Structure formats: C-alpha cells, structure tokens
Amino acid sequence: MSDNRKPAVGYVRMSTDQQQDSPARQRQDIQALAQRQGFRLIRWYEDHGLSGTESSKHREFQKLLTDAKAGTFQAVLLSEQSRMSREDIFDAMQHWRLFRDAGVSIITCQRGELKFDNLGGLLTAIVDQYGAREESIRLADRVVSGKRLAIRQGERQGGTLFGYDREILDEASRVVRRVCGTEKFRKPLGWSSRLVPALDSKAVEAVRFIFDSIGDDLSYGSVARELNRRGCTTLAGKRFNGTVVRRIVTNPTYAGEVVLGRKRRGRFRSLHDDGGITQENVHEPLVSRQVFAWAQDVVQRRYHTPQATTPGRYLLTGLV
C-alpha cells in the first residue's frame, strides 16, 4: 500500500552535552508535528553539542542545505526556529532563501510554517530570529559570569591535566569520588570538580622534573628524551616531545593558579573582554610560584633570543 503523505525531513540540534534529553524531546515533537501536518519523515539530520551561532560549522545542517536542492523532500521540520540557527538575521535569511528557492517549507512546532510570501509572516520570522540571537548573547553573559564565580570558588574549568586527578563534589560540596587520569566521568548538573595531585606519583615527579630541568636551562627536547628514557608517558599514553614539555612548563595551573581569558574565545562574550581573570591558590600546586617564575624567565629568554643559522647550511657559507 503506497504512502501518499508528503516527504519531509527532521532537523535536530542541541547546543551542549548537558542537554542530553534535548535530541529525544525534539524528535518526539517533530514526529508529532509530521503526523498532524500529514508528512512522512524520510530522514533525520542532527548536530549535537554545537552552538546555533555558526551554522557553517554544522556538518549535518550543511548537508541538509545541499540535499534540499535535490528536491527529494518538501519540508524541513523543527521543534522551534532557533534550532535551525541563532545567527544574525541576514545570515539566517540566506538559508531561508535557499529553502524557498528549492521549494522546501520550514515548519516548526512553535510557530507552524514560516511564511515568506507575505509581510506579516516575514516580520514574524525576523522577530523570532532576532530574539533567538539576543538570547544567545544573554546566555554568553551568564556563562562568563558563572565561570568567574566558579573560578573564585576553586572549581576546575576544563578537563584532565597531566599530574593531577579530579575530585568530584556534589551540590553540598562533599567529595563523592576521585577521577584519575583520562577516566571519563560526566558530572550531574550542580556538581563541581577540583584538581588534586595525582595518585600516580611518577606523573607528579615528572612535572617537577620538567620545571627544574627547564629552570636549569635544559632544552625541551632533552627533557622529553629523559622522560621517555624513564618510561613516562603523557595522559594519552604517548611519548613526550618538546611541544608537550613546553605546554606543561608554561601552564600556571601547576603553580596553583587559574588564568583564563588570555585569548578571546566565544562569539559574543569572553573573559578576555574584561582583561581575563587570574585566581591564586585555587588548588594544591605541584611546583612553587618561585620555581614557576624561574622557569618562565628561561622560556621568555628563549623566545626573544634570535636563533643563529646553522654553520655550513648554505652553499657559499664561509666563502663570501
């Protein structure tokens, strides 16, 4: 028995890994919408853990745009307009035009079909798009503010770090478990973590050896070779190299500090915009501040010292 319902596709996007239930909820809403509107869902496109502010980085959405031109479906179904994009209105309009020219309708559970053939429908889509973008800006402000507070309270920002384990704390700041090395653990909402010296004493000693050796002016490569000779490996289980050694020795986390915002990150708001943030004595250091400063002096001297050319490197070296 043939299915005469109009073919459509569903698009699902969630912004962060904290929204574990979001894809399932969106799919459920879209399936109900398809049934009400008389559509047959022939495919799903899903982008997980991606912000809606840069659709050019969404692989599935870009594939959706390409497939829309082929004319194999008549509509794209969304739980709400912001799931497609939280971009600037003019960027969003480019997507709307592509779907319109391909004869593909955009239908949301929130508003129904986006109507671009009349002024009222177009204005409604524009207002909703503007609101979605403004909400992203407000969310970015809240995220930055939350990071500042978390840092001041000693909470870990980021993942694992060589030489450290993580203590996981519940809502009452009680330690509930210790996460070692590259062990995976997803914190429930409201829980936090902090760094503590690793139970792996070999890793802790390796960190201290790195700082002492660089402070004594050994090269990054020499330090890496010695660590490899001792059988030390990185968190990923790989051999050390000069780049890894330099990354460790320039990280103030090992001196008990948290420094964020040295580079601008984030499309709307960043800790960098306010000059960054430095918080001392956040967790137990693996090296003293004096040892860290000593190593940084060496790093800076190497960075600013011009490298001499290798003797005999060129054909006429020594002749002219």
Buried (B, 14 or more C-beta within 10 A) or exposed (E): EEEEBBBBBBBBBBBEEEBEEBBEEBBEBBBEBBEEBEBBBEBBBBBBEBBBBEBEEBEBBBEBBEBBEEEEBBBBBBBBBBBBBBBEBEBBBEBBEBBBEBEBBBBBBBBEEBBBEEEEBBEBBBEBBEEBBEEBEEBBEEBBEEBBEBBEEBBBEEEBBBBBBBBBBBEEEEEEEBBBBEEEEEBEEEBBBBBBBBEBEEBBBBBBBBBBBBBEEBEBEBBBBBBBEEEBBBBEEEEBBBEBBBEBBBBBBBBBBBBBBEEEEBBBBBBBEEEBBBBEEBBEBBBEBEBBEBBBEBBEEBEEEEEEEEEEEEEEEEEE
